[in-house]
Amino acid sequence: MAVRKVPTASIRYEDLRVRDVPVRQLRLVDFAESKSWRDVRSVHGMAHYSGRYSSVTTGGHVLYESRLELARLLLADFDSEVQGIFAQPCRLAAWVDGRTRHHVPDFLLVMRSGTVRVVNVKPADRLQDPKIAEALAWPGELFRQHGWEYEIWSRVDRVLLENVRFLAGYRRRDVVSEAEVEQAWERLVDGEELSLAERRLAGGRPPEEARPALMALLWARRLRTDLSRPISGESVLWRCV
């Protein structure tokens, strides 16, 4: 059997087809109606933490295979510049150093600018292993030559992640009524601390009852605050321009 030396991306589709596309011809449209390369299952006793995340960016579920992947996925879902997320978008096959190599990237992010970013998630300590570093390097070279961005992601500020994780609880529209969200938006005073905004918006109600609408606005990036510090009553709120 002839050895395929042209770098190729194999894409799996919802109708169970698998299509092989030369990397140099790969386009974003090729991922329309595609599905993750692998099926992820959570089984008791597994070493990895996997599951399905309900994404507001995609309007569906996105697979992840570790807590670290879930962290990157949360940040992508929170990022207003990201308009598309594909998990395990394809399987690469390429002739590298005299042999055929395969690799399945963790995520493909579609940015509003039109940029495509391929992301691999790996703990920082494992990147010290030369074999792992090399296994992540050649896919990056292929994607960069194709004009796409490539990211190896290992960690993020813990406080930022916890803030985003907390705000994600308010990401779905059925959590807070649209009327409450819009009322909070109209009545917000720029530069006001969260605790003061809650008391003012709540009127005669307990202040915490006004909190969900403000959190939903923060998640939607209609409001901003310093997320490098834990969200508290002292957090200052500003409208996003």
Residue pairs with C-beta under 8 A, 6 or more apart in sequence:
3 95
3 100
4 93
4 95
4 100
5 95
6 22
7 22
7 23
7 24
7 92
7 93
7 94
7 95
7 142
8 20
8 21
8 22
8 23
8 92
8 93
8 94
9 20
9 21
9 22
9 23
9 26
9 30
9 90
9 91
9 92
9 93
10 18
10 19
10 20
10 21
10 37
10 90
10 91
10 92
10 93
11 18
11 19
11 20
11 21
11 30
11 31
11 34
11 89
11 90
12 18
12 34
12 35
12 36
12 37
12 90
13 19
13 33
13 34
13 35
14 33
14 34
14 35
15 33
19 30
21 30
23 92
23 94
23 142
23 143
23 146
24 146
26 146
28 110
28 116
31 86
31 89
31 90
31 108
34 86
34 89
34 90
36 63
36 86
36 87
36 88
36 89
37 88
37 89
37 90
37 91
37 104
38 63
38 88
38 104
40 50
40 51
40 52
40 63
40 64
40 65
41 50
42 49
42 50
42 51
48 65
48 66
49 65
49 66
49 67
49 70
50 63
50 64
50 65
50 66
51 63
51 64
51 70
52 61
52 62
52 63
52 64
53 61
53 62
53 63
53 64
53 70
53 73
53 74
53 77
54 60
54 61
54 172
55 61
55 62
55 73
55 77
55 85
56 77
56 171
56 172
57 76
57 77
57 82
57 83
57 84
57 85
58 84
58 85
62 73
62 85
62 87
63 87
63 88
64 70
64 73
64 87
65 106
66 121
68 121
68 122
68 123
68 154
69 106
69 107
69 121
71 156
71 161
72 106
72 107
72 119
72 121
72 153
72 156
73 85
73 87
73 107
74 161
74 164
74 165
74 168
75 156
75 161
75 164
76 82
76 85
76 107
76 109
76 119
77 85
77 168
77 171
78 164
78 167
78 168
78 219
78 221
80 112
80 221
81 111
81 112
81 113
82 109
82 110
82 111
82 112
83 110
83 111
83 112
84 108
84 109
84 110
85 107
85 108
85 109
85 110
86 107
86 108
86 110
87 106
87 107
88 104
88 105
88 106
88 107
89 105
89 107
89 108
89 118
90 104
90 105
90 108
91 102
91 103
91 104
92 101
92 102
92 103
92 104
92 105
92 139
92 142
93 100
93 101
93 102
94 100
94 101
94 138
94 139
94 142
95 101
96 138
101 135
101 138
103 135
103 138
103 139
105 118
105 119
105 120
105 139
106 119
106 120
106 121
107 118
107 119
107 121
108 116
108 117
108 118
108 119
109 116
109 117
109 118
109 119
110 116
111 117
115 148
115 149
116 148
116 149
117 148
117 149
117 150
117 151
118 139
118 140
118 143
118 148
118 149
118 150
118 151
119 150
119 151
119 152
119 153
120 136
120 139
120 140
120 150
120 151
120 152
120 153
121 153
121 154
122 132
122 136
122 152
122 153
122 154
123 154
123 155
124 154
124 155
126 132
127 133
127 136
127 152
127 154
136 152
139 150
140 150
140 152
143 149
143 150
144 150
157 228
159 227
159 228
159 229
159 230
160 227
160 228
162 230
163 227
163 230
163 231
164 227
166 215
166 231
167 215
167 218
167 219
167 231
168 219
169 175
169 215
170 176
170 212
170 215
170 216
170 218
170 219
171 216
171 219
175 212
175 216
176 212
176 213
176 215
176 216
180 212
180 213
181 213
181 216
181 217
183 201
183 213
184 197
184 201
184 210
184 213
184 214
184 217
185 217
185 222
185 223
185 239
187 200
187 201
188 197
188 201
188 214
188 217
188 223
188 237
188 239
189 197
189 200
190 237
190 238
190 239
191 236
191 237
191 238
192 200
192 236
192 237
193 233
193 234
193 235
193 236
193 237
194 211
194 214
194 225
194 231
194 232
194 233
194 234
194 235
194 236
194 237
195 207
195 233
195 234
197 210
197 214
197 237
198 207
198 208
198 210
198 211
198 214
198 233
199 207
199 210
201 210
201 213
201 214
202 208
202 209
202 210
214 223
214 237
217 223
218 224
218 225
218 231
218 237
221 240
222 239
222 240
223 237
223 238
223 239
223 240
224 237
224 238
224 239
224 240
225 231
225 235
225 236
225 237
225 238
226 235
226 236
229 235
